[in-house]
Amino acid sequence: MSIRQFTLFLIITGLLYTIGYIFTIPLFMLQYEYINDTNDTYGTTGSILPLLIGVIVTHIAEKTRRTFNSSNKTSYK
């Protein structure tokens, strides 16, 4: 994974989590809850949907960039 891909992944994921908090969309919110009573343990995590969308968008963008760059190479003879 290149720096460009990682940066795009962070931006997309961050934007989706931010949208989730601004508009209160539970599917896009990172929620963490941990309750430890004396003997009981309870834990829950938030949505990983923004992470999955970030990976998919990054993959599609990289494929598109590679296809676009390879099709625009012309030889000047």
MARTIZA-858015 format. One record per residue (C-alpha): residue in three letters; x, y, z. Coordinates in steps of 0.02 Angstrom, whole numbers, plus 50000, padded with zeros to 5 digits. Example, Ala and Ser with C-alpha at 12.3 -4.5 7.8 and 13.67 -1.06 7.14 Angstrom:
<rs>
+------+-------+-------+-------+
: rest :     X :     Y :     Z :
+------+-------+-------+-------+
:  ala : 50615 : 49775 : 50390 :
:  ser : 50684 : 49947 : 50357 :
+------+-------+-------+-------+
</rs>
This chain:
<rs>
+------+-------+-------+-------+
: rest :     X :     Y :     Z :
+------+-------+-------+-------+
:  met : 50000 : 50000 : 50000 :
:  ser : 50074 : 50165 : 49948 :
:  ile : 50067 : 50329 : 50043 :
:  arg : 49937 : 50392 : 49919 :
:  gln : 49823 : 50243 : 49950 :
:  phe : 49843 : 50254 : 50138 :
:  thr : 49807 : 50440 : 50138 :
:  leu : 49651 : 50416 : 50032 :
:  phe : 49594 : 50277 : 50148 :
:  leu : 49616 : 50389 : 50301 :
:  ile : 49525 : 50534 : 50219 :
:  ile : 49376 : 50430 : 50161 :
:  thr : 49361 : 50338 : 50327 :
:  gly : 49378 : 50499 : 50427 :
:  leu : 49246 : 50586 : 50322 :
:  leu : 49124 : 50442 : 50344 :
:  tyr : 49148 : 50438 : 50533 :
:  thr : 49128 : 50628 : 50538 :
:  ile : 48968 : 50619 : 50436 :
:  gly : 48906 : 50485 : 50555 :
:  tyr : 48932 : 50597 : 50706 :
:  ile : 48865 : 50756 : 50625 :
:  phe : 48704 : 50677 : 50564 :
:  thr : 48693 : 50541 : 50699 :
:  ile : 48700 : 50393 : 50581 :
:  pro : 48739 : 50239 : 50688 :
:  leu : 48808 : 50140 : 50540 :
:  phe : 48945 : 50272 : 50520 :
:  met : 48983 : 50303 : 50704 :
:  leu : 49124 : 50229 : 50804 :
:  gln : 49047 : 50179 : 50969 :
:  tyr : 49143 : 50092 : 51106 :
:  glu : 49063 : 50036 : 51267 :
:  tyr : 49143 : 49938 : 51408 :
:  ile : 49056 : 49899 : 51572 :
:  asn : 49147 : 49801 : 51704 :
:  asp : 49041 : 49757 : 51853 :
:  thr : 49124 : 49657 : 51989 :
:  asn : 49108 : 49490 : 51898 :
:  asp : 49025 : 49530 : 51733 :
:  thr : 49113 : 49598 : 51581 :
:  tyr : 49020 : 49684 : 51442 :
:  gly : 49098 : 49758 : 51286 :
:  thr : 49037 : 49821 : 51121 :
:  thr : 49116 : 49909 : 50973 :
:  gly : 49054 : 50022 : 50836 :
:  ser : 49027 : 50006 : 50652 :
:  ile : 49167 : 49950 : 50538 :
:  leu : 49067 : 49998 : 50384 :
:  pro : 49168 : 50159 : 50355 :
:  leu : 49328 : 50055 : 50358 :
:  leu : 49258 : 49935 : 50228 :
:  ile : 49197 : 50078 : 50118 :
:  gly : 49368 : 50161 : 50135 :
:  val : 49456 : 50003 : 50075 :
:  ile : 49337 : 49981 : 49929 :
:  val : 49349 : 50163 : 49873 :
:  thr : 49538 : 50159 : 49887 :
:  his : 49548 : 50001 : 49782 :
:  ile : 49432 : 50071 : 49648 :
:  ala : 49526 : 50237 : 49643 :
:  glu : 49694 : 50151 : 49625 :
:  lys : 49630 : 50037 : 49486 :
:  thr : 49556 : 50188 : 49396 :
:  arg : 49717 : 50287 : 49414 :
:  arg : 49823 : 50143 : 49347 :
:  thr : 49705 : 50114 : 49201 :
:  phe : 49699 : 50299 : 49160 :
:  asn : 49889 : 50319 : 49170 :
:  ser : 49924 : 50165 : 49064 :
:  ser : 49799 : 50216 : 48929 :
:  asn : 49870 : 50393 : 48916 :
:  lys : 50048 : 50340 : 48879 :
:  thr : 50088 : 50375 : 48700 :
:  ser : 50250 : 50355 : 48607 :
:  tyr : 50313 : 50506 : 48513 :
:  lys : 50421 : 50445 : 48370 :
+------+-------+-------+-------+
</rs>
